[in-house]
Amino acid sequence: MPINKIVASKRGKAAAAAAIVAAGISGWTAFTGAKPAPAHPEITPAIIHAAVAKGITPPAVELAIKELIKPWEGVKLTAYIDIVGVVTVCWGETLIDGKSVKLGTTFTLEQCDAMLIQRVIRDYFLPLVDKVDGFAQAPYTVQASMTSGAYNFGTPAQIRSTAAKKVGKNEYKDACEAQTAFNKAGKMIVRGLVLRREMGDAQRIGEAELCVSGL
């Protein structure tokens, strides 16, 4: 259970509304046949894969990156050695075109953003589409929250999570709250993870906050 009360917020609702507008502009709505409703029973994993193959970025991916991943992560345009000794660049890239990043290599912000979008789609969003029952039909904010969670604590853990089971039962609010359990480092609750999982802080939306704001 979350430590704090999880409620929809003005900023969360604004982000959810902006994602719907962006879905129309990008061609997602027309291609997938998505209807103006929180959940999307008309969308299947096959439709999502087809849209991605045409180069259309899923609205949940855009939402996760803009509102959750970028604000809670950092970007480095020059490759550096991270705290676990791995050469890293951009928004956490360690491999580019299947090869390890070389120390000192530089990229533009635009290049970093493009790599982040592709990695989020490939490594986090589509595995959830394929492995979590009902994920393809869930509200965009639920998808975005779970994609952000997978980015932070791992896709396999997300697929096995209580949140994933709740999505399979269309219990979306419960799914939003269940993900807040991933708030520990080791066995200790970490305040920064509580903020990220729950209601955020003054500058950043929390995952659960965004999640319930689109229900």
Z-matrix of the N, CA and C atoms (Angstrom, degrees):
N
C 1 1.465
C 2 1.530 1 110.40
N 3 1.317 2 116.87 1 147.65
C 4 1.467 3 119.41 2 178.11
C 5 1.513 4 111.42 3 -66.75
N 6 1.320 5 115.94 4 154.98
C 7 1.455 6 121.51 5 178.03
C 8 1.527 7 110.41 6 -77.22
N 9 1.327 8 116.02 7 -38.85
C 10 1.455 9 122.16 8 -179.66
C 11 1.525 10 111.04 9 -108.21
N 12 1.318 11 116.10 10 163.13
C 13 1.457 12 120.41 11 178.31
C 14 1.525 13 109.45 12 -70.03
N 15 1.323 14 115.82 13 131.52
C 16 1.461 15 121.26 14 -179.88
C 17 1.524 16 109.40 15 -97.32
N 18 1.321 17 116.05 16 119.68
C 19 1.462 18 120.53 17 -178.73
C 20 1.527 19 109.75 18 -138.01
N 21 1.318 20 115.14 19 154.10
C 22 1.464 21 120.21 20 173.16
C 23 1.526 22 108.83 21 -66.62
N 24 1.312 23 116.51 22 147.96
C 25 1.461 24 120.73 23 -178.69
C 26 1.524 25 110.22 24 -126.73
N 27 1.318 26 115.19 25 163.92
C 28 1.467 27 120.53 26 178.20
C 29 1.524 28 110.32 27 -61.00
N 30 1.352 29 116.64 28 -44.56
C 31 1.462 30 119.25 29 -178.56
C 32 1.526 31 111.05 30 -70.34
N 33 1.327 32 116.51 31 -33.03
C 34 1.463 33 119.27 32 177.12
C 35 1.512 34 111.84 33 -67.12
N 36 1.324 35 116.57 34 -42.50
C 37 1.461 36 120.82 35 178.61
C 38 1.520 37 110.85 36 -65.64
N 39 1.327 38 117.15 37 -36.96
C 40 1.466 39 120.77 38 178.31
C 41 1.523 40 110.43 39 -64.68
N 42 1.336 41 116.52 40 -41.52
C 43 1.459 42 120.32 41 178.57
C 44 1.522 43 111.14 42 -65.48
N 45 1.327 44 116.71 43 -39.91
C 46 1.462 45 120.96 44 178.69
C 47 1.525 46 110.79 45 -64.29
N 48 1.330 47 116.69 46 -42.24
C 49 1.462 48 121.02 47 179.12
C 50 1.521 49 110.95 48 -65.34
N 51 1.330 50 117.15 49 -40.03
C 52 1.458 51 121.23 50 178.90
C 53 1.522 52 111.03 51 -63.91
N 54 1.327 53 117.22 52 -34.36
C 55 1.465 54 120.93 53 178.99
C 56 1.525 55 111.22 54 -65.74
N 57 1.319 56 116.33 55 -36.59
C 58 1.467 57 120.26 56 178.38
C 59 1.529 58 110.31 57 -67.00
N 60 1.331 59 116.33 58 -42.09
C 61 1.464 60 120.42 59 177.04
C 62 1.526 61 110.15 60 -62.45
N 63 1.328 62 116.68 61 -44.78
C 64 1.463 63 121.27 62 179.93
C 65 1.519 64 111.26 63 -62.96
N 66 1.323 65 116.59 64 -34.28
C 67 1.469 66 120.42 65 178.50
C 68 1.519 67 111.02 66 -62.75
N 69 1.323 68 115.92 67 -36.83
C 70 1.459 69 119.49 68 177.89
C 71 1.516 70 111.80 69 -71.37
N 72 1.313 71 116.91 70 -41.30
C 73 1.463 72 121.15 71 -178.92
C 74 1.528 73 111.45 72 -66.37
N 75 1.318 74 116.76 73 -39.19
C 76 1.465 75 120.78 74 -175.65
C 77 1.516 76 113.68 75 -73.61
N 78 1.320 77 116.66 76 -16.57
C 79 1.462 78 120.38 77 -176.20
C 80 1.517 79 113.07 78 97.94
N 81 1.331 80 116.66 79 -3.39
C 82 1.467 81 120.81 80 -179.44
C 83 1.525 82 111.59 81 -60.60
N 84 1.327 83 116.55 82 -47.30
C 85 1.462 84 120.41 83 -176.69
C 86 1.529 85 111.28 84 -61.12
N 87 1.329 86 116.03 85 -46.49
C 88 1.470 87 119.53 86 -179.41
C 89 1.517 88 111.55 87 -65.75
N 90 1.319 89 117.79 88 -41.20
C 91 1.460 90 121.03 89 -176.37
C 92 1.530 91 111.41 90 -70.65
N 93 1.323 92 117.09 91 -43.40
C 94 1.466 93 120.15 92 -174.92
C 95 1.520 94 113.40 93 -87.81
N 96 1.329 95 117.05 94 -17.00
C 97 1.460 96 119.65 95 -175.69
C 98 1.515 97 112.61 96 75.56
N 99 1.327 98 116.64 97 21.92
C 100 1.460 99 121.13 98 -178.33
C 101 1.529 100 110.34 99 -61.57
N 102 1.324 101 115.81 100 133.10
C 103 1.456 102 121.07 101 -179.91
C 104 1.528 103 110.72 102 -96.44
N 105 1.334 104 117.43 103 157.85
C 106 1.465 105 121.13 104 -177.87
C 107 1.524 106 111.94 105 -74.38
N 108 1.311 107 116.76 106 72.85
C 109 1.457 108 122.91 107 179.52
C 110 1.527 109 108.09 108 -146.15
N 111 1.332 110 117.81 109 157.19
C 112 1.473 111 119.24 110 -179.39
C 113 1.524 112 112.97 111 -57.69
N 114 1.335 113 117.39 112 -51.70
C 115 1.460 114 121.23 113 179.57
C 116 1.523 115 109.99 114 -95.20
N 117 1.320 116 116.73 115 160.93
C 118 1.465 117 120.86 116 -173.95
C 119 1.532 118 111.38 117 -133.65
N 120 1.339 119 116.85 118 74.18
C 121 1.471 120 119.58 119 -179.69
C 122 1.523 121 113.38 120 -63.28
N 123 1.331 122 116.59 121 -16.32
C 124 1.463 123 120.73 122 -179.04
C 125 1.530 124 112.63 123 -79.91
N 126 1.318 125 118.44 124 -11.73
C 127 1.463 126 121.48 125 -176.86
C 128 1.529 127 110.24 126 -98.62
N 129 1.316 128 116.46 127 131.70
C 130 1.460 129 122.30 128 179.63
C 131 1.532 130 109.79 129 -114.60
N 132 1.325 131 117.22 130 163.87
C 133 1.464 132 119.34 131 174.94
C 134 1.528 133 112.49 132 -55.96
N 135 1.325 134 117.40 133 -37.48
C 136 1.466 135 120.57 134 -179.85
C 137 1.524 136 111.12 135 -63.08
N 138 1.324 137 117.03 136 -40.43
C 139 1.467 138 120.91 137 178.57
C 140 1.527 139 109.95 138 -64.84
N 141 1.325 140 116.81 139 -41.70
C 142 1.458 141 120.13 140 178.98
C 143 1.520 142 111.07 141 -62.36
N 144 1.329 143 116.98 142 -46.06
C 145 1.460 144 120.37 143 179.10
C 146 1.528 145 110.76 144 -61.04
N 147 1.325 146 117.50 145 -39.35
C 148 1.463 147 121.05 146 179.53
C 149 1.522 148 110.89 147 -65.35
N 150 1.333 149 116.79 148 -41.14
C 151 1.462 150 120.28 149 178.70
C 152 1.526 151 111.21 150 -64.14
N 153 1.335 152 116.32 151 -43.22
C 154 1.461 153 120.42 152 178.69
C 155 1.525 154 110.55 153 -63.12
N 156 1.338 155 116.73 154 -39.47
C 157 1.466 156 121.05 155 179.44
C 158 1.523 157 111.52 156 -62.61
N 159 1.326 158 116.61 157 -27.60
C 160 1.469 159 120.75 158 177.79
C 161 1.526 160 112.21 159 -85.16
N 162 1.318 161 116.36 160 1.26
C 163 1.452 162 119.94 161 177.91
C 164 1.516 163 114.99 162 89.04
N 165 1.334 164 117.48 163 13.42
C 166 1.459 165 121.09 164 179.18
C 167 1.523 166 108.77 165 -90.73
N 168 1.316 167 116.98 166 123.58
C 169 1.457 168 121.12 167 179.18
C 170 1.524 169 109.87 168 -80.71
N 171 1.322 170 118.47 169 125.22
C 172 1.467 171 120.75 170 179.04
C 173 1.522 172 111.28 171 -58.62
N 174 1.323 173 117.77 172 139.31
C 175 1.470 174 120.38 173 -178.78
C 176 1.526 175 113.00 174 -58.95
N 177 1.331 176 116.80 175 -32.59
C 178 1.463 177 119.37 176 178.85
C 179 1.525 178 111.42 177 -65.91
N 180 1.319 179 116.60 178 -33.07
C 181 1.464 180 120.56 179 177.80
C 182 1.522 181 109.98 180 -68.94
N 183 1.328 182 116.56 181 -46.65
C 184 1.463 183 120.49 182 176.71
C 185 1.532 184 110.59 183 -57.88
N 186 1.322 185 115.89 184 -42.68
C 187 1.460 186 121.51 185 -178.39
C 188 1.528 187 110.72 186 -65.85
N 189 1.322 188 116.08 187 -45.16
C 190 1.468 189 120.25 188 179.91
C 191 1.523 190 111.53 189 -61.77
N 192 1.324 191 115.88 190 -44.72
C 193 1.468 192 119.95 191 -178.17
C 194 1.522 193 111.45 192 -67.02
N 195 1.322 194 116.65 193 -48.64
C 196 1.465 195 120.69 194 -174.82
C 197 1.524 196 112.99 195 -69.16
N 198 1.324 197 116.63 196 -45.08
C 199 1.458 198 120.05 197 -170.90
C 200 1.527 199 114.62 198 -96.85
N 201 1.340 200 117.38 199 -21.53
C 202 1.463 201 119.19 200 -173.75
C 203 1.526 202 113.99 201 -122.05
N 204 1.317 203 117.52 202 -52.11
C 205 1.466 204 118.72 203 -173.44
C 206 1.528 205 111.71 204 -71.81
N 207 1.319 206 117.18 205 -54.59
C 208 1.463 207 119.42 206 -178.12
C 209 1.533 208 113.02 207 -60.51
N 210 1.327 209 118.76 208 -47.33
C 211 1.467 210 117.87 209 -178.60
C 212 1.531 211 114.04 210 -61.99
N 213 1.341 212 116.82 211 -29.67
C 214 1.457 213 119.54 212 -177.03
C 215 1.526 214 113.03 213 -96.19
N 216 1.314 215 117.60 214 -9.40
C 217 1.465 216 121.94 215 179.15
C 218 1.528 217 109.02 216 -111.45
N 219 1.321 218 116.54 217 174.49
C 220 1.459 219 120.80 218 176.42
C 221 1.517 220 110.40 219 -119.89
N 222 1.320 221 116.83 220 157.93
C 223 1.463 222 121.17 221 178.68
C 224 1.527 223 109.09 222 -118.94
N 225 1.314 224 116.13 223 138.16
C 226 1.464 225 122.97 224 175.68
C 227 1.526 226 107.70 225 -128.72
N 228 1.319 227 117.58 226 121.09
C 229 1.459 228 121.14 227 -176.80
C 230 1.524 229 112.81 228 -82.10
N 231 1.324 230 116.92 229 -14.94
C 232 1.465 231 121.58 230 176.24
C 233 1.524 232 108.97 231 -114.35
N 234 1.322 233 117.32 232 130.71
C 235 1.462 234 121.75 233 -176.47
C 236 1.524 235 111.26 234 -61.32
N 237 1.313 236 115.90 235 138.57
C 238 1.456 237 123.16 236 -176.14
C 239 1.525 238 109.17 237 -141.40
N 240 1.313 239 117.20 238 170.78
C 241 1.459 240 121.69 239 176.71
C 242 1.528 241 107.97 240 -95.03
N 243 1.337 242 116.61 241 120.69
C 244 1.458 243 119.54 242 -176.53
C 245 1.532 244 111.34 243 -80.21
N 246 1.315 245 117.02 244 -175.54
C 247 1.462 246 121.15 245 -172.38
C 248 1.528 247 113.62 246 -68.26
N 249 1.331 248 117.29 247 -17.01
C 250 1.469 249 119.40 248 177.02
C 251 1.522 250 111.57 249 -103.62
N 252 1.346 251 116.21 250 10.17
C 253 1.453 252 120.17 251 173.63
C 254 1.508 253 116.33 252 87.15
N 255 1.328 254 118.00 253 15.90
C 256 1.461 255 122.13 254 -179.26
C 257 1.525 256 109.74 255 -104.47
N 258 1.317 257 116.96 256 135.14
C 259 1.466 258 120.74 257 177.26
C 260 1.528 259 108.47 258 -69.76
N 261 1.307 260 115.57 259 124.60
C 262 1.462 261 122.48 260 -171.59
C 263 1.523 262 109.83 261 -134.97
N 264 1.325 263 116.57 262 151.89
C 265 1.459 264 120.64 263 178.19
C 266 1.521 265 109.22 264 -149.42
N 267 1.306 266 116.10 265 164.71
C 268 1.473 267 123.60 266 177.04
C 269 1.521 268 110.88 267 59.72
N 270 1.329 269 116.61 268 -130.91
C 271 1.457 270 121.82 269 -178.57
C 272 1.530 271 110.81 270 -94.05
N 273 1.333 272 116.15 271 39.11
C 274 1.457 273 119.25 272 177.82
C 275 1.512 274 115.09 273 102.18
N 276 1.333 275 117.65 274 19.86
C 277 1.466 276 120.30 275 179.27
C 278 1.530 277 110.41 276 -74.61
N 279 1.315 278 116.17 277 131.50
C 280 1.471 279 121.77 278 174.86
C 281 1.521 280 111.69 279 -117.69
N 282 1.329 281 116.13 280 -18.99
C 283 1.459 282 122.33 281 176.75
C 284 1.519 283 109.02 282 -129.46
N 285 1.323 284 116.64 283 134.79
C 286 1.460 285 121.69 284 175.50
C 287 1.521 286 107.60 285 -131.09
N 288 1.319 287 115.55 286 121.53
C 289 1.476 288 121.60 287 -175.05
C 290 1.525 289 111.17 288 55.86
N 291 1.333 290 115.19 289 36.39
C 292 1.450 291 120.71 290 176.86
C 293 1.515 292 115.23 291 79.49
N 294 1.316 293 117.89 292 2.38
C 295 1.459 294 121.42 293 -178.18
C 296 1.530 295 110.49 294 -115.93
N 297 1.326 296 116.04 295 145.51
C 298 1.463 297 120.58 296 179.26
C 299 1.524 298 110.38 297 -62.23
N 300 1.317 299 115.52 298 142.67
C 301 1.460 300 121.13 299 177.84
C 302 1.528 301 109.35 300 -67.85
N 303 1.310 302 116.26 301 139.21
C 304 1.472 303 121.01 302 178.85
C 305 1.527 304 110.16 303 -93.33
N 306 1.305 305 115.24 304 134.77
C 307 1.459 306 121.65 305 -179.53
C 308 1.524 307 110.73 306 -55.12
N 309 1.326 308 116.46 307 131.93
C 310 1.452 309 121.68 308 178.07
C 311 1.519 310 115.09 309 90.66
N 312 1.340 311 117.48 310 -9.95
C 313 1.467 312 120.37 311 177.60
C 314 1.521 313 109.56 312 -63.63
N 315 1.327 314 117.11 313 140.35
C 316 1.463 315 120.71 314 -178.76
C 317 1.523 316 111.40 315 -118.30
N 318 1.317 317 115.02 316 151.66
C 319 1.459 318 122.67 317 178.05
C 320 1.518 319 108.85 318 -138.04
N 321 1.318 320 116.20 319 158.84
C 322 1.451 321 120.30 320 173.22
C 323 1.523 322 108.66 321 -82.32
N 324 1.320 323 116.02 322 162.92
C 325 1.457 324 119.93 323 177.60
C 326 1.528 325 110.34 324 -61.39
N 327 1.330 326 116.58 325 -37.80
C 328 1.462 327 120.27 326 179.25
C 329 1.527 328 111.23 327 -62.18
N 330 1.329 329 117.10 328 -41.07
C 331 1.456 330 120.65 329 177.66
C 332 1.531 331 110.70 330 -64.92
N 333 1.313 332 115.73 331 -41.52
C 334 1.464 333 119.98 332 178.93
C 335 1.518 334 110.96 333 -62.75
N 336 1.325 335 116.28 334 -43.37
C 337 1.462 336 120.43 335 -179.93
C 338 1.530 337 110.96 336 -62.39
N 339 1.325 338 116.79 337 -41.96
C 340 1.467 339 120.85 338 -179.78
C 341 1.526 340 110.87 339 -63.32
N 342 1.329 341 116.72 340 -41.84
C 343 1.463 342 120.17 341 178.69
C 344 1.521 343 111.14 342 -66.23
N 345 1.341 344 116.81 343 -37.39
C 346 1.456 345 120.11 344 179.61
C 347 1.524 346 110.78 345 -63.82
N 348 1.323 347 116.83 346 -45.26
C 349 1.467 348 120.20 347 179.50
C 350 1.522 349 110.67 348 -57.90
N 351 1.309 350 116.74 349 -47.34
C 352 1.456 351 120.01 350 -178.22
C 353 1.523 352 111.76 351 -65.04
N 354 1.324 353 116.89 352 -39.30
C 355 1.471 354 119.54 353 -179.45
C 356 1.526 355 111.20 354 -69.16
N 357 1.322 356 117.15 355 -40.48
C 358 1.460 357 119.83 356 179.58
C 359 1.523 358 110.55 357 -64.14
N 360 1.333 359 116.66 358 -42.11
C 361 1.459 360 119.71 359 177.63
C 362 1.523 361 110.77 360 -63.26
N 363 1.319 362 116.22 361 -49.80
C 364 1.480 363 121.84 362 -172.74
C 365 1.523 364 113.18 363 -72.00
N 366 1.327 365 116.30 364 -45.75
C 367 1.467 366 119.92 365 -169.45
C 368 1.523 367 114.49 366 -94.66
N 369 1.325 368 117.76 367 -18.67
C 370 1.463 369 119.52 368 -174.34
C 371 1.528 370 112.87 369 -125.40
N 372 1.326 371 117.05 370 -54.18
C 373 1.464 372 119.53 371 -174.42
C 374 1.529 373 112.62 372 -68.42
N 375 1.321 374 118.26 373 -56.14
C 376 1.465 375 119.84 374 -176.54
C 377 1.530 376 113.28 375 -63.50
N 378 1.335 377 120.41 376 -37.81
C 379 1.470 378 118.28 377 174.34
C 380 1.530 379 112.49 378 -59.38
N 381 1.338 380 117.66 379 -35.38
C 382 1.461 381 119.94 380 177.11
C 383 1.522 382 110.60 381 -70.51
N 384 1.317 383 117.00 382 -38.91
C 385 1.471 384 121.42 383 175.51
C 386 1.523 385 110.19 384 -57.04
N 387 1.326 386 115.81 385 -43.13
C 388 1.463 387 120.90 386 -174.51
C 389 1.524 388 113.91 387 -81.58
N 390 1.318 389 117.92 388 -29.12
C 391 1.463 390 120.82 389 -170.02
C 392 1.525 391 115.08 390 -109.50
N 393 1.324 392 118.21 391 -16.49
C 394 1.464 393 120.69 392 -178.15
C 395 1.527 394 109.35 393 -106.83
N 396 1.307 395 115.93 394 116.38
C 397 1.462 396 120.52 395 179.42
C 398 1.521 397 110.38 396 -57.69
N 399 1.338 398 116.23 397 130.24
C 400 1.451 399 121.40 398 175.65
C 401 1.514 400 115.40 399 81.46
N 402 1.329 401 117.46 400 -3.47
C 403 1.471 402 119.14 401 -177.29
C 404 1.518 403 111.29 402 -62.94
N 405 1.322 404 117.85 403 -41.07
C 406 1.466 405 121.83 404 -177.87
C 407 1.522 406 111.75 405 -61.20
N 408 1.325 407 117.35 406 -26.35
C 409 1.463 408 121.48 407 -177.31
C 410 1.526 409 112.96 408 -96.50
N 411 1.325 410 117.32 409 -7.86
C 412 1.465 411 120.99 410 -175.41
C 413 1.533 412 111.52 411 -69.39
N 414 1.325 413 117.55 412 157.16
C 415 1.475 414 120.59 413 175.77
C 416 1.522 415 110.92 414 -56.57
N 417 1.314 416 115.99 415 150.42
C 418 1.469 417 120.91 416 -177.88
C 419 1.527 418 111.95 417 -56.65
N 420 1.343 419 116.46 418 -37.64
C 421 1.463 420 118.31 419 -177.82
C 422 1.523 421 111.61 420 -68.46
N 423 1.326 422 116.99 421 -33.56
C 424 1.466 423 120.61 422 176.41
C 425 1.531 424 109.34 423 -67.42
N 426 1.331 425 116.21 424 -45.58
C 427 1.463 426 120.46 425 177.69
C 428 1.527 427 111.11 426 -59.75
N 429 1.326 428 115.91 427 -43.40
C 430 1.470 429 119.85 428 -178.17
C 431 1.518 430 111.11 429 -64.65
N 432 1.320 431 117.04 430 -44.06
C 433 1.453 432 121.55 431 179.59
C 434 1.521 433 111.20 432 -61.54
N 435 1.326 434 116.82 433 -44.64
C 436 1.462 435 120.10 434 -179.04
C 437 1.525 436 111.69 435 -71.18
N 438 1.324 437 117.29 436 -32.84
C 439 1.465 438 120.49 437 176.00
C 440 1.517 439 110.28 438 -66.07
N 441 1.337 440 116.48 439 -43.00
C 442 1.457 441 120.98 440 176.48
C 443 1.525 442 110.61 441 -62.23
N 444 1.327 443 116.37 442 -41.37
C 445 1.452 444 119.84 443 178.01
C 446 1.516 445 111.77 444 -61.43
N 447 1.337 446 115.93 445 -44.74
C 448 1.468 447 120.22 446 178.61
C 449 1.521 448 110.92 447 -60.48
N 450 1.326 449 116.91 448 -39.10
C 451 1.462 450 121.90 449 177.98
C 452 1.525 451 110.16 450 -60.56
N 453 1.310 452 117.03 451 -38.15
C 454 1.462 453 121.84 452 -173.23
C 455 1.529 454 113.57 453 -86.04
N 456 1.340 455 117.75 454 -43.91
C 457 1.465 456 118.99 455 -176.38
C 458 1.524 457 114.27 456 -117.06
N 459 1.337 458 117.28 457 4.17
C 460 1.461 459 120.55 458 171.04
C 461 1.513 460 114.03 459 109.20
N 462 1.312 461 115.54 460 137.93
C 463 1.461 462 121.50 461 179.80
C 464 1.527 463 112.47 462 -64.16
N 465 1.331 464 119.92 463 -46.63
C 466 1.475 465 119.11 464 179.82
C 467 1.522 466 112.62 465 -56.93
N 468 1.337 467 116.97 466 -41.80
C 469 1.463 468 120.15 467 179.06
C 470 1.526 469 110.76 468 -64.38
N 471 1.323 470 116.89 469 -38.39
C 472 1.462 471 120.06 470 179.18
C 473 1.527 472 110.94 471 -66.07
N 474 1.313 473 116.90 472 -42.23
C 475 1.469 474 120.78 473 -179.43
C 476 1.527 475 110.86 474 -61.78
N 477 1.329 476 117.08 475 -34.73
C 478 1.471 477 121.43 476 -178.71
C 479 1.528 478 113.03 477 -87.83
N 480 1.319 479 117.54 478 -3.62
C 481 1.459 480 121.93 479 -169.04
C 482 1.525 481 114.01 480 -73.09
N 483 1.326 482 114.05 481 162.00
C 484 1.466 483 120.41 482 172.69
C 485 1.518 484 110.41 483 -62.92
N 486 1.323 485 116.63 484 -36.14
C 487 1.468 486 120.30 485 177.99
C 488 1.519 487 110.59 486 -57.42
N 489 1.332 488 117.12 487 -43.34
C 490 1.467 489 120.76 488 179.33
C 491 1.521 490 110.85 489 -62.98
N 492 1.329 491 116.70 490 -41.11
C 493 1.470 492 120.30 491 178.98
C 494 1.522 493 110.67 492 -63.72
N 495 1.328 494 116.83 493 -39.13
C 496 1.464 495 120.67 494 179.42
C 497 1.528 496 111.39 495 -66.39
N 498 1.326 497 116.90 496 -38.23
C 499 1.468 498 120.02 497 177.35
C 500 1.523 499 110.07 498 -61.90
N 501 1.318 500 116.54 499 -39.40
C 502 1.459 501 120.48 500 178.65
C 503 1.515 502 113.32 501 -61.79
N 504 1.334 503 116.38 502 -20.87
C 505 1.465 504 121.57 503 178.38
C 506 1.532 505 111.88 504 -102.36
N 507 1.329 506 116.40 505 7.92
C 508 1.471 507 122.60 506 -177.00
C 509 1.522 508 112.23 507 62.36
N 510 1.325 509 116.75 508 24.85
C 511 1.464 510 121.50 509 178.26
C 512 1.527 511 108.08 510 -95.72
N 513 1.321 512 114.89 511 74.73
C 514 1.457 513 120.59 512 -167.58
C 515 1.530 514 113.45 513 -69.43
N 516 1.311 515 117.88 514 -43.24
C 517 1.468 516 119.14 515 179.81
C 518 1.528 517 110.16 516 -62.74
N 519 1.326 518 116.16 517 -40.74
C 520 1.459 519 119.47 518 177.59
C 521 1.531 520 110.98 519 -63.99
N 522 1.332 521 116.27 520 -36.28
C 523 1.471 522 120.31 521 177.59
C 524 1.524 523 110.32 522 -63.90
N 525 1.336 524 115.92 523 -43.17
C 526 1.472 525 120.24 524 179.08
C 527 1.522 526 110.68 525 -58.48
N 528 1.323 527 116.11 526 -42.63
C 529 1.460 528 120.23 527 -177.71
C 530 1.525 529 111.63 528 -75.69
N 531 1.330 530 117.69 529 -33.57
C 532 1.459 531 120.97 530 -177.75
C 533 1.525 532 111.88 531 -63.29
N 534 1.325 533 116.94 532 -35.20
C 535 1.469 534 119.72 533 -177.76
C 536 1.527 535 112.07 534 -65.80
N 537 1.326 536 117.24 535 -19.40
C 538 1.468 537 119.42 536 -179.66
C 539 1.527 538 112.07 537 -66.85
N 540 1.330 539 117.52 538 -10.75
C 541 1.467 540 120.57 539 178.29
C 542 1.526 541 111.99 540 -65.87
N 543 1.337 542 117.53 541 -21.65
C 544 1.469 543 121.09 542 179.76
C 545 1.533 544 109.72 543 -83.09
N 546 1.316 545 115.75 544 66.34
C 547 1.469 546 120.86 545 -175.12
C 548 1.523 547 112.82 546 -124.22
N 549 1.333 548 115.69 547 19.84
C 550 1.465 549 119.50 548 -175.72
C 551 1.525 550 111.98 549 -120.34
N 552 1.320 551 114.75 550 151.49
C 553 1.459 552 123.04 551 168.83
C 554 1.518 553 104.92 552 -119.37
N 555 1.329 554 116.28 553 115.60
C 556 1.446 555 118.64 554 -167.72
C 557 1.512 556 107.15 555 71.24
N 558 1.311 557 117.25 556 -123.40
C 559 1.464 558 120.73 557 177.35
C 560 1.517 559 111.62 558 -114.51
N 561 1.326 560 115.67 559 10.01
C 562 1.456 561 120.27 560 -176.36
C 563 1.533 562 111.23 561 -104.03
N 564 1.322 563 116.21 562 133.05
C 565 1.457 564 120.75 563 174.53
C 566 1.524 565 108.97 564 -69.07
N 567 1.324 566 115.72 565 130.95
C 568 1.463 567 121.91 566 -177.90
C 569 1.532 568 108.82 567 -110.06
N 570 1.319 569 116.20 568 126.84
C 571 1.461 570 120.04 569 -176.12
C 572 1.523 571 112.12 570 -57.48
N 573 1.341 572 116.71 571 -41.62
C 574 1.458 573 119.63 572 179.98
C 575 1.524 574 112.40 573 -60.54
N 576 1.331 575 116.72 574 -36.29
C 577 1.463 576 120.38 575 178.44
C 578 1.526 577 111.31 576 -74.15
N 579 1.327 578 116.54 577 -33.73
C 580 1.464 579 119.53 578 174.92
C 581 1.526 580 109.77 579 -61.40
N 582 1.322 581 116.09 580 -45.36
C 583 1.460 582 119.90 581 178.58
C 584 1.519 583 110.99 582 -61.55
N 585 1.322 584 116.88 583 -45.60
C 586 1.465 585 121.35 584 -178.12
C 587 1.529 586 110.99 585 -64.93
N 588 1.324 587 117.13 586 -42.99
C 589 1.455 588 120.86 587 -177.72
C 590 1.519 589 112.99 588 -73.68
N 591 1.329 590 117.52 589 -29.49
C 592 1.463 591 119.80 590 -170.56
C 593 1.533 592 113.80 591 -106.80
N 594 1.327 593 118.60 592 -101.36
C 595 1.460 594 122.03 593 -170.48
C 596 1.521 595 114.08 594 -108.55
N 597 1.348 596 117.66 595 13.19
C 598 1.441 597 120.17 596 174.49
C 599 1.515 598 113.42 597 68.69
N 600 1.335 599 114.93 598 -158.57
C 601 1.465 600 121.13 599 176.25
C 602 1.517 601 108.67 600 -134.69
N 603 1.314 602 116.96 601 -165.00
C 604 1.469 603 120.14 602 -175.16
C 605 1.523 604 112.70 603 -62.41
N 606 1.334 605 117.22 604 -30.51
C 607 1.461 606 121.16 605 -176.09
C 608 1.528 607 114.29 606 -102.05
N 609 1.328 608 116.85 607 -21.15
C 610 1.467 609 119.70 608 -170.56
C 611 1.523 610 112.51 609 -128.50
N 612 1.333 611 115.34 610 138.35
C 613 1.458 612 121.06 611 176.39
C 614 1.523 613 109.52 612 -75.29
N 615 1.325 614 117.11 613 141.10
C 616 1.448 615 121.61 614 174.18
C 617 1.518 616 110.93 615 -85.07
N 618 1.323 617 116.57 616 157.66
C 619 1.468 618 120.63 617 -178.08
C 620 1.526 619 112.06 618 -62.05
N 621 1.330 620 117.53 619 -47.89
C 622 1.461 621 119.74 620 -179.73
C 623 1.525 622 112.03 621 -66.90
N 624 1.320 623 115.55 622 -36.59
C 625 1.467 624 121.52 623 176.36
C 626 1.520 625 110.81 624 -57.30
N 627 1.327 626 116.28 625 -50.08
C 628 1.463 627 120.28 626 178.62
C 629 1.514 628 110.32 627 -65.68
N 630 1.327 629 115.62 628 -42.33
C 631 1.459 630 121.81 629 -176.33
C 632 1.526 631 111.71 630 -53.80
N 633 1.351 632 117.42 631 -51.78
C 634 1.458 633 120.40 632 -176.20
C 635 1.526 634 112.41 633 -78.03
N 636 1.320 635 117.87 634 -16.09
C 637 1.468 636 120.94 635 -177.49
C 638 1.516 637 112.89 636 -72.73
N 639 1.327 638 117.81 637 -11.88
C 640 1.455 639 120.43 638 179.25
C 641 1.520 640 113.77 639 -109.71
N 642 1.334 641 117.00 640 10.98
C 643 1.471 642 120.60 641 -178.07
C 644 1.523 643 111.62 642 -87.08
